Amino acid sequence: MFVFLSLIMASLTFIGTVLLLMLKITNNRLQRQSKAYSPDYTLKAVLYLH
């Protein structure tokens, strides 16, 4: 039982780190895109998508 719980915790932490890395990568890409375009244009695009 204890081994099973530890395995679940390990997999959860692994998934969490992967998700955080993906979020960082997407944030970096978004920042690069916003630098390429004007801030007003990106804001309009974000509002349109939502």
NORFENUR-V548602 format. One line per field, one symbol per residue. ss: DSSP state (h for helix, s for strand, l for the rest). psi: psi as a letter, one per 40 degrees, with the letter a starting at -180 (. if undefined). burial: # if it has 16 or more other ideal C-beta (glycine too) atoms within 10 Angstrom, else .. A space follows every 10 residues. Layout:
BEGIN
ss = ???
psi = ???
burial = ???
END
This chain:
BEGIN
ss = lhhhhhhhhh hhhhhhhhhh hhhhhhhhhh hhhhhhllhh hhhhhhhhhl
psi = dddddddddd dddddddddd dddddddddd ddddddiidd ddddddddd.
burial = .......... .......... .......... .......... ..........
END
